[in-house]
Every structure is written in structure tokens, then in C-alpha cells.
Amino acid sequence: MSDQPDLFGPVPATPDAPRAILPAGLPGSWQQALHAEFSAPYFHELKDFLSAERREHHVYPPAPDVFNALRFTPLEDVRVMILGQDPYHRPGQAHGLSFSVRPGVTIPPSLRNIYKELTADLPGFTAPRHGYLKHWADQGVLLLNAVLTVREGQANSHANKGWEHFTDAVIRAVNAKPERVVFILWGAYARKKKKLITAPHHVILESAHPSPLSEAKFFGSRPFSQTNAALTGAGLPPIDWQLPQQAE
């Protein structure tokens, strides 16, 4: 609604350069890697679309949280990427990280299944009572949705408005990293992005989506132990997938 803050920070402009729309608080590495996107006409159109949407509707996540995946995990720190499709569209859930919900919010079914797979995959893993995944983001797990906003109660309502172009550029930036990155692609939508991952030193893990609709094919895929094996095989530290029992 109109009382929600603007999505973007100050707009720097010079007479000799295209006007760039920079999200507030973005790490310098992402600003540099995505500068062409922030200056592109489609990104201006996306900003105008979102401004109009927020005047008329509830849009999630709240404006300050839209770019949290990039804020919490600078490009130079990315070691793993888990790609989601669309933010949660119920009040209080989405906060800018794919599959994650705010502390105190009921754990969604897909994330419950992720916890079940973690318990089976990693000896000693204990599922927490919350769904806040920032502990992963802080370790270099980029929890990216392909579309970064949604209208309340209407899944995929902001699809094909420009976000896919932007997040494809994010994937390409990660693909350009010289260090190994593990890309975890769950479900048909995420697996379509495989064509953007071309560097031979990266590892791609594909499986069914953890949704209850496809959980039977998701269970047993062991993405978390495979991720850590791929990282350590490249001389990189593994991810500590164990989340704090209390959301921090």
C-alpha cells in the first residue's frame, strides 16, 4: 500500500552516463557486477511498475527486504546458490531469501521437507523450530528467487515484469566467478536456468522441488552432503547447514 517505503535508494545521475537506480545498501561487488542492469530501461520500467503496485496493493516482501539475498551474501562470498521461483505471498512470510521465513512465522511445507531431507542427509542435523535461513546466507549461500516481489495472495503475480531479466544477470555474475560454486536447482522452473551456468568448474545439483506435490522425488536427493563434498573437493570450506535452534 502507499505507506510502504520506496523500493530503491537514491538515484545518482550524471550528464555523461545513463541514470542508474541503485538499491539501498547493496554491497559494492553486486553494484559493480550489475551496473548495466541498474541502468537498463527495463529496470526503470520495473521500478515504475512496483511503485504503482505498492500504491494499490500489499506487495511482499516489504520494500527494505526485497534485495536481502544480495545484501546478506556479497558476490565475492557466494559458494552455493539455491534458486527459488517466487516469494511467499502471505503476510509476514517473505523477507527476501528464497525458502526462508521470518522468525516466529510457521514453517512452510516446502521448508519442512527441506529439513526432513537435511535430517536424512546429514548425521546429527536437528531441525529448528523456525524457518529463518540467514545463517546459510551469512556463509555464502545465495538464497535467490527468480522473481523478487509478489502481490499478496497471488502467486507469480509479478512474473514477466522484468525480475527474471535481472536475476538471470545475477546468475551470470555468479557463473563468472573463478572459484567453484554449487548451484542447487529444485524443480522444473529452476532447472531451466541451467543453461546460464556454463563454467566447467561449477557443480550443478538438480532434483525435484521440495513441495509436497513432488516430495517423493525430492527425498533421497542428498543435495547438502553433495554440496559439501563438491566444495571440499575444490579446497573450499563446507557449509554448516545446522541452523541455530533459536532464530538470531
Stockholm file with secondary structure:
# STOCKHOLM 1.0

chainA/1-248         MSDQPDLFGPVPATPDAPRAILPAGLPGSWQQALHAEFSAPYFHELKDFLSAERREHHVYPPAPDVFNALRFTPLEDVRVMILGQDPYHRPGQAHGLSFSVRPGVTIPPSLRNIYKELTADLPGFTAPRHGYLKHWADQGVLLLNAVLTVREGQANSHANKGWEHFTDAVIRAVNAKPERVVFILWGAYARKKKKLITAPHHVILESAHPSPLSEAKFFGSRPFSQTNAALTGAGLPPIDWQLPQQAE
#=GR chainA/1-248 SS CTTSCCSSCCCCCBTTBCCCCCCTTCCHHHHHHTHHHHHSHHHHHHHHHHHHHHHHSCEESCGGGTTHHHHHSCGGGCCEEEEESSCCCSTTTCSSSTTCCCTTSCCCHHHHHHHHHHHHHSTTCCCCSSCCCHHHHTTTEEEEESSCCEETTBTTTTTTSSHHHHHHHHHHHHHTCSSCCEEEEEHHHHHGGGGGCCCTTSEEEEECCSSTTTHHHHTTCCHHHHHHHHHHHTTCCCCCCCCCSSCC
#=GC SS_cons         CTTSCCSSCCCCCBTTBCCCCCCTTCCHHHHHHTHHHHHSHHHHHHHHHHHHHHHHSCEESCGGGTTHHHHHSCGGGCCEEEEESSCCCSTTTCSSSTTCCCTTSCCCHHHHHHHHHHHHHSTTCCCCSSCCCHHHHTTTEEEEESSCCEETTBTTTTTTSSHHHHHHHHHHHHHTCSSCCEEEEEHHHHHGGGGGCCCTTSEEEEECCSSTTTHHHHTTCCHHHHHHHHHHHTTCCCCCCCCCSSCC
//
